[in-house]
Amino acid sequence: MKVQVDSQRCQGHTLCAMIAPNSFELSELDGHSSPVDEDVPVEEQDKVREAAHSCPEQAISIP
């Protein structure tokens, strides 16, 4: 499974990092999210799916 964050849509709500802290990191400049690694380990996939569904801006995609 791969994950991507659309930097144009992300508004820095930080929900993804709260739900899946091992998979998302936040920018110190603006709080926007990015994946730690686009390839999500099997043990993190459920959390990443939950984070994608919880994103208010729908900025997280799992192609």
Buried (B, 14 or more C-beta within 10 A) or exposed (E): EEBBBEEEBBEBBBBBBEBBBBBBBBEEEEEBBBBBEEEBEEEBBEBBBBBBEBBEBEBBEBE
